[in-house]
Structures are given as structure tokens and as C-alpha cells.
């Protein structure tokens, strides 16, 4: 039964990638790196399985965002941005009704929160933000910066790394940043990162 549920989650993640071609391959990359970072921080077992599910479903709420906003090549208007910022709430509303997924909700609901409290949807800060979401937030931004988007080219790795460091204590949990940097430094594929 668990395998069937997990296959369904994989299908949902793939459906979102088909809807939002900008994120093609994003889910696969962020799941792998999130799992690696969580393991490096000592997370294992069932908690790690929930993190994987949450990472796969992190942007499932975007299914509720109109294509005209999701695929807009230019800057979003204030009204469009308000709709886009609701995607974590949509994810929570949809997934919280599925008991099997409740432990995985931390990432879809909280990955846009910021360490300094300036994130969304709730504006929580510091350790109020679930650890799973603090881990995922760094990976999500890292992958976005290192990927081409319709509105900009991928950043050079050095620039993306400098941004992560600069956002420590602002956007990101400083302790998770240290673990992320250690993971990158010790990665056997560091030259690819």
C-alpha cells in the first residue's frame, strides 16, 4: 500500500512538471539533494521518508494557480503575485485531508517561510519553521538559481553559493547553511554542483 501511495505522489509531481515546464527536472533534483542534506544532518527512517514525500509535493499547490500566471514570461503584477503566494496554502488545504500525507506537509506548507520572518504564507521565523522546510528551502533556492528560467539564465555556481552564504540568518537557518556548505564541499560530484 505504501508503494502505491508513493507511486501516486510521484505521479502528482510529474503532472505538475508537465503543467509548469519551467520546473522540468526540478523535483527530481531537489528530492535527491534534500535527502542528501537531511541524511548529513542525521535524519533517517520514517522521518526521511516523509521528507522525501514533502519534497516531491513541495509545489503541488501550484496546480491551483492559473497557467496564465504560472507560465508568464515576465514579472508578475501585485495581484498575480498574491495568487502565486497562495500555493503553499492550497497544498495544505488539499493534502491535510489525506492522513498518510500529514507528516509530509511541513515542506509544501512552509518552504517559503524565511528565517527572519519575512516569508509566506504565515510569516513564521527561526525555529518556528519546521526543520524539514528549513532544509528544503536552501535546496529549492539553490536549484532555482542554478537553472535557466524564462526570465533569466542560470547563475554561475560561485554566484549562487555566495547568495546562499549571504542569506544565512536572513532567508536561511544558519545551522542548515553550514551543513549545506559542508555537504557541497564533501560531495564526490562537487565539480558538478
LUMLOTOR-962561 format. One record per residue (C-alpha): residue number from 1; residue in one letter; x, z, y. Coordinates in steps of 0.1 Angstrom, whole numbers. Each point is the difference from the previous one (the first is absolute). Example, Ala and Ser with C-alpha at 12.3 -4.5 7.8 and 13.67 -1.06 7.14 Angstrom:
% residues 2
<r><dofi>1</dofi><titor>A</titor><X>123</X><Z>78</Z><Y>-45</Y></r>
<r><dofi>2</dofi><titor>S</titor><X>14</X><Z>-7</Z><Y>34</Y></r>
//
This chain:
% residues 193
<r><dofi>1</dofi><titor>X</titor><X>0</X><Z>0</Z><Y>0</Y></r>
<r><dofi>2</dofi><titor>X</titor><X>29</X><Z>8</Z><Y>24</Y></r>
<r><dofi>3</dofi><titor>X</titor><X>15</X><Z>-34</Z><Y>-7</Y></r>
<r><dofi>4</dofi><titor>X</titor><X>-33</X><Z>-17</Z><Y>8</Y></r>
<r><dofi>5</dofi><titor>X</titor><X>-3</X><Z>20</Z><Y>33</Y></r>
<r><dofi>6</dofi><titor>X</titor><X>35</X><Z>-8</Z><Y>10</Y></r>
<r><dofi>7</dofi><titor>X</titor><X>-5</X><Z>-37</Z><Y>-8</Y></r>
<r><dofi>8</dofi><titor>X</titor><X>-31</X><Z>0</Z><Y>23</Y></r>
<r><dofi>9</dofi><titor>X</titor><X>21</X><Z>16</Z><Y>27</Y></r>
<r><dofi>10</dofi><titor>X</titor><X>27</X><Z>-27</Z><Y>-4</Y></r>
<r><dofi>11</dofi><titor>X</titor><X>-28</X><Z>-26</Z><Y>3</Y></r>
<r><dofi>12</dofi><titor>X</titor><X>-13</X><Z>15</Z><Y>32</Y></r>
<r><dofi>13</dofi><titor>X</titor><X>35</X><Z>-1</Z><Y>15</Y></r>
<r><dofi>14</dofi><titor>X</titor><X>4</X><Z>-36</Z><Y>-10</Y></r>
<r><dofi>15</dofi><titor>X</titor><X>-34</X><Z>-8</Z><Y>15</Y></r>
<r><dofi>16</dofi><titor>X</titor><X>11</X><Z>15</Z><Y>33</Y></r>
<r><dofi>17</dofi><titor>X</titor><X>32</X><Z>-21</Z><Y>-1</Y></r>
<r><dofi>18</dofi><titor>X</titor><X>-22</X><Z>-31</Z><Y>-5</Y></r>
<r><dofi>19</dofi><titor>X</titor><X>-21</X><Z>10</Z><Y>30</Y></r>
<r><dofi>20</dofi><titor>X</titor><X>30</X><Z>8</Z><Y>22</Y></r>
<r><dofi>21</dofi><titor>X</titor><X>27</X><Z>-25</Z><Y>-8</Y></r>
<r><dofi>22</dofi><titor>X</titor><X>23</X><Z>18</Z><Y>26</Y></r>
<r><dofi>23</dofi><titor>X</titor><X>5</X><Z>27</Z><Y>-25</Y></r>
<r><dofi>24</dofi><titor>X</titor><X>7</X><Z>-22</Z><Y>-30</Y></r>
<r><dofi>25</dofi><titor>X</titor><X>25</X><Z>19</Z><Y>-22</Y></r>
<r><dofi>26</dofi><titor>X</titor><X>-2</X><Z>31</Z><Y>23</Y></r>
<r><dofi>27</dofi><titor>X</titor><X>-19</X><Z>21</Z><Y>-25</Y></r>
<r><dofi>28</dofi><titor>X</titor><X>25</X><Z>-6</Z><Y>-28</Y></r>
<r><dofi>29</dofi><titor>X</titor><X>30</X><Z>7</Z><Y>22</Y></r>
<r><dofi>30</dofi><titor>X</titor><X>-14</X><Z>32</Z><Y>15</Y></r>
<r><dofi>31</dofi><titor>X</titor><X>-12</X><Z>14</Z><Y>-33</Y></r>
<r><dofi>32</dofi><titor>X</titor><X>35</X><Z>-4</Z><Y>-15</Y></r>
<r><dofi>33</dofi><titor>X</titor><X>18</X><Z>15</Z><Y>30</Y></r>
<r><dofi>34</dofi><titor>X</titor><X>-26</X><Z>28</Z><Y>4</Y></r>
<r><dofi>35</dofi><titor>X</titor><X>4</X><Z>9</Z><Y>-37</Y></r>
<r><dofi>36</dofi><titor>X</titor><X>38</X><Z>0</Z><Y>3</Y></r>
<r><dofi>37</dofi><titor>X</titor><X>0</X><Z>22</Z><Y>31</Y></r>
<r><dofi>38</dofi><titor>X</titor><X>-25</X><Z>24</Z><Y>-15</Y></r>
<r><dofi>39</dofi><titor>X</titor><X>21</X><Z>3</Z><Y>-31</Y></r>
<r><dofi>40</dofi><titor>X</titor><X>31</X><Z>6</Z><Y>20</Y></r>
<r><dofi>41</dofi><titor>X</titor><X>-19</X><Z>29</Z><Y>17</Y></r>
<r><dofi>42</dofi><titor>X</titor><X>-7</X><Z>16</Z><Y>-34</Y></r>
<r><dofi>43</dofi><titor>X</titor><X>-36</X><Z>-12</Z><Y>-4</Y></r>
<r><dofi>44</dofi><titor>X</titor><X>-10</X><Z>-8</Z><Y>-36</Y></r>
<r><dofi>45</dofi><titor>X</titor><X>-28</X><Z>-1</Z><Y>-25</Y></r>
<r><dofi>46</dofi><titor>X</titor><X>-36</X><Z>-3</Z><Y>10</Y></r>
<r><dofi>47</dofi><titor>X</titor><X>7</X><Z>5</Z><Y>37</Y></r>
<r><dofi>48</dofi><titor>X</titor><X>23</X><Z>-31</Z><Y>-2</Y></r>
<r><dofi>49</dofi><titor>X</titor><X>-28</X><Z>-20</Z><Y>-17</Y></r>
<r><dofi>50</dofi><titor>X</titor><X>-24</X><Z>10</Z><Y>29</Y></r>
<r><dofi>51</dofi><titor>X</titor><X>26</X><Z>-11</Z><Y>25</Y></r>
<r><dofi>52</dofi><titor>X</titor><X>2</X><Z>-34</Z><Y>-18</Y></r>
<r><dofi>53</dofi><titor>X</titor><X>-37</X><Z>-4</Z><Y>2</Y></r>
<r><dofi>54</dofi><titor>X</titor><X>-1</X><Z>10</Z><Y>36</Y></r>
<r><dofi>55</dofi><titor>X</titor><X>28</X><Z>-24</Z><Y>9</Y></r>
<r><dofi>56</dofi><titor>X</titor><X>-19</X><Z>-29</Z><Y>-17</Y></r>
<r><dofi>57</dofi><titor>X</titor><X>-32</X><Z>9</Z><Y>19</Y></r>
<r><dofi>58</dofi><titor>X</titor><X>17</X><Z>9</Z><Y>33</Y></r>
<r><dofi>59</dofi><titor>X</titor><X>-17</X><Z>-29</Z><Y>19</Y></r>
<r><dofi>60</dofi><titor>X</titor><X>-32</X><Z>-3</Z><Y>-20</Y></r>
<r><dofi>61</dofi><titor>X</titor><X>-20</X><Z>10</Z><Y>31</Y></r>
<r><dofi>62</dofi><titor>X</titor><X>10</X><Z>-34</Z><Y>15</Y></r>
<r><dofi>63</dofi><titor>X</titor><X>-26</X><Z>-15</Z><Y>-22</Y></r>
<r><dofi>64</dofi><titor>X</titor><X>-24</X><Z>13</Z><Y>26</Y></r>
<r><dofi>65</dofi><titor>X</titor><X>18</X><Z>-16</Z><Y>29</Y></r>
<r><dofi>66</dofi><titor>X</titor><X>-13</X><Z>-35</Z><Y>10</Y></r>
<r><dofi>67</dofi><titor>X</titor><X>23</X><Z>-29</Z><Y>-9</Y></r>
<r><dofi>68</dofi><titor>X</titor><X>0</X><Z>-11</Z><Y>37</Y></r>
<r><dofi>69</dofi><titor>X</titor><X>18</X><Z>33</Z><Y>8</Y></r>
<r><dofi>70</dofi><titor>X</titor><X>21</X><Z>3</Z><Y>-31</Y></r>
<r><dofi>71</dofi><titor>X</titor><X>14</X><Z>-35</Z><Y>2</Y></r>
<r><dofi>72</dofi><titor>X</titor><X>3</X><Z>-3</Z><Y>38</Y></r>
<r><dofi>73</dofi><titor>X</titor><X>34</X><Z>-15</Z><Y>8</Y></r>
<r><dofi>74</dofi><titor>X</titor><X>2</X><Z>16</Z><Y>35</Y></r>
<r><dofi>75</dofi><titor>X</titor><X>-3</X><Z>35</Z><Y>14</Y></r>
<r><dofi>76</dofi><titor>X</titor><X>-33</X><Z>18</Z><Y>-7</Y></r>
<r><dofi>77</dofi><titor>X</titor><X>-23</X><Z>9</Z><Y>28</Y></r>
<r><dofi>78</dofi><titor>X</titor><X>-8</X><Z>37</Z><Y>5</Y></r>
<r><dofi>79</dofi><titor>X</titor><X>-33</X><Z>-4</Z><Y>-18</Y></r>
<r><dofi>80</dofi><titor>X</titor><X>16</X><Z>-18</Z><Y>-29</Y></r>
<r><dofi>81</dofi><titor>X</titor><X>27</X><Z>26</Z><Y>-2</Y></r>
<r><dofi>82</dofi><titor>X</titor><X>-27</X><Z>27</Z><Y>-2</Y></r>
<r><dofi>83</dofi><titor>X</titor><X>-16</X><Z>-18</Z><Y>-30</Y></r>
<r><dofi>84</dofi><titor>X</titor><X>34</X><Z>-4</Z><Y>-16</Y></r>
<r><dofi>85</dofi><titor>X</titor><X>8</X><Z>37</Z><Y>4</Y></r>
<r><dofi>86</dofi><titor>X</titor><X>-31</X><Z>8</Z><Y>-20</Y></r>
<r><dofi>87</dofi><titor>X</titor><X>14</X><Z>-14</Z><Y>-33</Y></r>
<r><dofi>88</dofi><titor>X</titor><X>13</X><Z>34</Z><Y>-12</Y></r>
<r><dofi>89</dofi><titor>X</titor><X>-35</X><Z>15</Z><Y>6</Y></r>
<r><dofi>90</dofi><titor>X</titor><X>-16</X><Z>-29</Z><Y>-20</Y></r>
<r><dofi>91</dofi><titor>X</titor><X>25</X><Z>7</Z><Y>-28</Y></r>
<r><dofi>92</dofi><titor>X</titor><X>-9</X><Z>37</Z><Y>0</Y></r>
<r><dofi>93</dofi><titor>X</titor><X>-38</X><Z>-7</Z><Y>1</Y></r>
<r><dofi>94</dofi><titor>X</titor><X>2</X><Z>-24</Z><Y>-29</Y></r>
<r><dofi>95</dofi><titor>X</titor><X>25</X><Z>17</Z><Y>-23</Y></r>
<r><dofi>96</dofi><titor>X</titor><X>-10</X><Z>36</Z><Y>5</Y></r>
<r><dofi>97</dofi><titor>X</titor><X>-31</X><Z>-7</Z><Y>-21</Y></r>
<r><dofi>98</dofi><titor>X</titor><X>22</X><Z>-10</Z><Y>-30</Y></r>
<r><dofi>99</dofi><titor>X</titor><X>11</X><Z>33</Z><Y>-16</Y></r>
<r><dofi>100</dofi><titor>X</titor><X>29</X><Z>-17</Z><Y>-18</Y></r>
<r><dofi>101</dofi><titor>X</titor><X>15</X><Z>-11</Z><Y>34</Y></r>
<r><dofi>102</dofi><titor>X</titor><X>-5</X><Z>31</Z><Y>21</Y></r>
<r><dofi>103</dofi><titor>X</titor><X>36</X><Z>12</Z><Y>-8</Y></r>
<r><dofi>104</dofi><titor>X</titor><X>13</X><Z>-33</Z><Y>12</Y></r>
<r><dofi>105</dofi><titor>X</titor><X>-18</X><Z>0</Z><Y>34</Y></r>
<r><dofi>106</dofi><titor>X</titor><X>27</X><Z>16</Z><Y>20</Y></r>
<r><dofi>107</dofi><titor>X</titor><X>19</X><Z>-33</Z><Y>5</Y></r>
<r><dofi>108</dofi><titor>X</titor><X>-29</X><Z>-23</Z><Y>9</Y></r>
<r><dofi>109</dofi><titor>X</titor><X>-15</X><Z>26</Z><Y>23</Y></r>
<r><dofi>110</dofi><titor>X</titor><X>31</X><Z>14</Z><Y>17</Y></r>
<r><dofi>111</dofi><titor>X</titor><X>28</X><Z>-25</Z><Y>0</Y></r>
<r><dofi>112</dofi><titor>X</titor><X>-5</X><Z>-9</Z><Y>37</Y></r>
<r><dofi>113</dofi><titor>X</titor><X>3</X><Z>36</Z><Y>11</Y></r>
<r><dofi>114</dofi><titor>X</titor><X>32</X><Z>8</Z><Y>19</Y></r>
<r><dofi>115</dofi><titor>X</titor><X>22</X><Z>31</Z><Y>-2</Y></r>
<r><dofi>116</dofi><titor>X</titor><X>-5</X><Z>6</Z><Y>37</Y></r>
<r><dofi>117</dofi><titor>X</titor><X>-38</X><Z>-2</Z><Y>-3</Y></r>
<r><dofi>118</dofi><titor>X</titor><X>-5</X><Z>-33</Z><Y>18</Y></r>
<r><dofi>119</dofi><titor>X</titor><X>-12</X><Z>-19</Z><Y>-31</Y></r>
<r><dofi>120</dofi><titor>X</titor><X>-34</X><Z>-8</Z><Y>-13</Y></r>
<r><dofi>121</dofi><titor>X</titor><X>-27</X><Z>5</Z><Y>-12</Y></r>
<r><dofi>122</dofi><titor>X</titor><X>0</X><Z>38</Z><Y>4</Y></r>
<r><dofi>123</dofi><titor>X</titor><X>30</X><Z>6</Z><Y>22</Y></r>
<r><dofi>124</dofi><titor>X</titor><X>15</X><Z>26</Z><Y>-23</Y></r>
<r><dofi>125</dofi><titor>X</titor><X>37</X><Z>9</Z><Y>2</Y></r>
<r><dofi>126</dofi><titor>X</titor><X>30</X><Z>14</Z><Y>-18</Y></r>
<r><dofi>127</dofi><titor>X</titor><X>-7</X><Z>16</Z><Y>-33</Y></r>
<r><dofi>128</dofi><titor>X</titor><X>-37</X><Z>-4</Z><Y>5</Y></r>
<r><dofi>129</dofi><titor>X</titor><X>6</X><Z>-36</Z><Y>-12</Y></r>
<r><dofi>130</dofi><titor>X</titor><X>1</X><Z>-1</Z><Y>-38</Y></r>
<r><dofi>131</dofi><titor>X</titor><X>36</X><Z>-5</Z><Y>-13</Y></r>
<r><dofi>132</dofi><titor>X</titor><X>-12</X><Z>-31</Z><Y>-19</Y></r>
<r><dofi>133</dofi><titor>X</titor><X>-10</X><Z>-16</Z><Y>33</Y></r>
<r><dofi>134</dofi><titor>X</titor><X>32</X><Z>10</Z><Y>17</Y></r>
<r><dofi>135</dofi><titor>X</titor><X>20</X><Z>-16</Z><Y>-27</Y></r>
<r><dofi>136</dofi><titor>X</titor><X>-21</X><Z>-32</Z><Y>0</Y></r>
<r><dofi>137</dofi><titor>X</titor><X>0</X><Z>-3</Z><Y>38</Y></r>
<r><dofi>138</dofi><titor>X</titor><X>38</X><Z>-7</Z><Y>1</Y></r>
<r><dofi>139</dofi><titor>X</titor><X>-2</X><Z>-25</Z><Y>-28</Y></r>
<r><dofi>140</dofi><titor>X</titor><X>-30</X><Z>-18</Z><Y>15</Y></r>
<r><dofi>141</dofi><titor>X</titor><X>18</X><Z>-4</Z><Y>34</Y></r>
<r><dofi>142</dofi><titor>X</titor><X>33</X><Z>-9</Z><Y>-17</Y></r>
<r><dofi>143</dofi><titor>X</titor><X>-17</X><Z>-28</Z><Y>-19</Y></r>
<r><dofi>144</dofi><titor>X</titor><X>-20</X><Z>-12</Z><Y>30</Y></r>
<r><dofi>145</dofi><titor>X</titor><X>31</X><Z>-2</Z><Y>22</Y></r>
<r><dofi>146</dofi><titor>X</titor><X>20</X><Z>-19</Z><Y>-27</Y></r>
<r><dofi>147</dofi><titor>X</titor><X>-28</X><Z>-26</Z><Y>-6</Y></r>
<r><dofi>148</dofi><titor>X</titor><X>-10</X><Z>-30</Z><Y>21</Y></r>
<r><dofi>149</dofi><titor>X</titor><X>-33</X><Z>3</Z><Y>17</Y></r>
<r><dofi>150</dofi><titor>X</titor><X>-21</X><Z>-27</Z><Y>18</Y></r>
<r><dofi>151</dofi><titor>X</titor><X>9</X><Z>16</Z><Y>33</Y></r>
<r><dofi>152</dofi><titor>X</titor><X>37</X><Z>8</Z><Y>-6</Y></r>
<r><dofi>153</dofi><titor>X</titor><X>29</X><Z>-7</Z><Y>-23</Y></r>
<r><dofi>154</dofi><titor>X</titor><X>14</X><Z>27</Z><Y>-23</Y></r>
<r><dofi>155</dofi><titor>X</titor><X>25</X><Z>23</Z><Y>17</Y></r>
<r><dofi>156</dofi><titor>X</titor><X>36</X><Z>1</Z><Y>-11</Y></r>
<r><dofi>157</dofi><titor>X</titor><X>5</X><Z>29</Z><Y>-25</Y></r>
<r><dofi>158</dofi><titor>X</titor><X>23</X><Z>19</Z><Y>25</Y></r>
<r><dofi>159</dofi><titor>X</titor><X>-26</X><Z>-1</Z><Y>27</Y></r>
<r><dofi>160</dofi><titor>X</titor><X>-27</X><Z>12</Z><Y>-24</Y></r>
<r><dofi>161</dofi><titor>X</titor><X>22</X><Z>28</Z><Y>-12</Y></r>
<r><dofi>162</dofi><titor>X</titor><X>8</X><Z>10</Z><Y>36</Y></r>
<r><dofi>163</dofi><titor>X</titor><X>-38</X><Z>1</Z><Y>7</Y></r>
<r><dofi>164</dofi><titor>X</titor><X>-6</X><Z>23</Z><Y>-30</Y></r>
<r><dofi>165</dofi><titor>X</titor><X>27</X><Z>24</Z><Y>12</Y></r>
<r><dofi>166</dofi><titor>X</titor><X>-12</X><Z>-1</Z><Y>36</Y></r>
<r><dofi>167</dofi><titor>X</titor><X>-36</X><Z>9</Z><Y>-11</Y></r>
<r><dofi>168</dofi><titor>X</titor><X>11</X><Z>30</Z><Y>-20</Y></r>
<r><dofi>169</dofi><titor>X</titor><X>-19</X><Z>30</Z><Y>14</Y></r>
<r><dofi>170</dofi><titor>X</titor><X>-24</X><Z>-23</Z><Y>18</Y></r>
<r><dofi>171</dofi><titor>X</titor><X>-17</X><Z>-24</Z><Y>-24</Y></r>
<r><dofi>172</dofi><titor>X</titor><X>17</X><Z>13</Z><Y>-31</Y></r>
<r><dofi>173</dofi><titor>X</titor><X>7</X><Z>33</Z><Y>-17</Y></r>
<r><dofi>174</dofi><titor>X</titor><X>38</X><Z>7</Z><Y>6</Y></r>
<r><dofi>175</dofi><titor>X</titor><X>5</X><Z>13</Z><Y>-35</Y></r>
<r><dofi>176</dofi><titor>X</titor><X>-16</X><Z>-31</Z><Y>-16</Y></r>
<r><dofi>177</dofi><titor>X</titor><X>22</X><Z>-22</Z><Y>22</Y></r>
<r><dofi>178</dofi><titor>X</titor><X>31</X><Z>17</Z><Y>-13</Y></r>
<r><dofi>179</dofi><titor>X</titor><X>-12</X><Z>-6</Z><Y>-36</Y></r>
<r><dofi>180</dofi><titor>X</titor><X>-8</X><Z>-36</Z><Y>8</Y></r>
<r><dofi>181</dofi><titor>X</titor><X>34</X><Z>-6</Z><Y>16</Y></r>
<r><dofi>182</dofi><titor>X</titor><X>17</X><Z>16</Z><Y>-31</Y></r>
<r><dofi>183</dofi><titor>X</titor><X>-21</X><Z>-22</Z><Y>-23</Y></r>
<r><dofi>184</dofi><titor>X</titor><X>11</X><Z>-31</Z><Y>19</Y></r>
<r><dofi>185</dofi><titor>X</titor><X>36</X><Z>10</Z><Y>1</Y></r>
<r><dofi>186</dofi><titor>X</titor><X>0</X><Z>7</Z><Y>-38</Y></r>
<r><dofi>187</dofi><titor>X</titor><X>-20</X><Z>-30</Z><Y>-10</Y></r>
<r><dofi>188</dofi><titor>X</titor><X>17</X><Z>-23</Z><Y>-25</Y></r>
<r><dofi>189</dofi><titor>X</titor><X>-16</X><Z>-29</Z><Y>19</Y></r>
<r><dofi>190</dofi><titor>X</titor><X>9</X><Z>13</Z><Y>35</Y></r>
<r><dofi>191</dofi><titor>X</titor><X>12</X><Z>-34</Z><Y>11</Y></r>
<r><dofi>192</dofi><titor>X</titor><X>-35</X><Z>-13</Z><Y>-6</Y></r>
<r><dofi>193</dofi><titor>X</titor><X>-16</X><Z>27</Z><Y>21</Y></r>
//
